[in-house]
Amino acid sequence: MQPSGRYVEIPADTLLSELNSISVAIKGRGGKAEKGQQGREIVFDFTPPNGRATVRLYTTLAAGESVARDCGEDAVRIVVGTLVEGKFRTLAEPRKMLRTAPQDPEHHVRVRSFLDRLTEALRLAYGVAQKVPLCPLCQGPMATRSTRDKSRSFYGCLKYPQCRGTRPVT
């Protein structure tokens, strides 16, 4: 797919610098921020001080590359989840962000526009991670679930079936 004018190339050092700045801010407020790798992709985990959940950001950067993958072929993904028995379990619907920006002749303006949108999306996901409810039985994290007939939603413990704790969605 050929990139259209609405997509913007993000240099790897620019994206990593922005994410490192966010990491420093989170650590300064008592949270945790870690940079890792999953396959060839660079991944960031941002965890609020309460540690109930983590915001995981899957970048469009392959380790060792100087720019993000081709425009239009990939997107940044933001997922709120938690580790349960060594596996990352999703707690909310993942958010996919295409690297789009308003048309502007200045490349740096377009890059900044995308980075501002990314920062806001991370801020919202971090707020969700801070508010993950705890199970009344085992104090583990809970996720939104639905009854089989989809007639109502509730919070269910992620340790189900070992723990059958639930809470109403308020």
C-alpha positions, 0 to 999 in steps of 0.5 A: 500500500502506498502511503497517502498524504494523511499518513506521517512518517515518525522517526524512531528517535522522535517516537522513542524520545516522546515515550521516554519522556512519558516514562520519566513523568510516570516514574516521577509520580510513583508509577512504573515504566518499562521498555521491552521487546516482543518479537522484533517490536519495541513495547512500553509498559506503563503501570500506575502506583496502585499496580492494578493494571498496566497500559501496554503500548505496542509501537510501530518500531522494530528493534534496531530500525531508524524509522517506524514501519511503512505508513498505512501498514501498521499502527500503534496499539494501546492495551490496558491489561494485567499479568495473570499467571505470567500472561498479559490479559486484556482488561479493555478494548485495545485502541489502534492509532494510525499514524495520521496527521492533518495536512501541513507543509511542515513535517514537524507540525504533523509529527507533533500532531500525532504525538499529541494524539498519542499522549492523550490516548495514553493518558486516557488508558492510564486513567482506566488502568488506575480505576480497575476494580479489585475482586471482593474475594481475592483482591485480584483485578477484574474485567468487564464481562457479559452474561451469555445472552448479553443482557447485562454487564458485570465485573468478573475476577480474572482468576476465574474459575478458581475465584468466582468474585463479581461486582456490578458495573456502576 
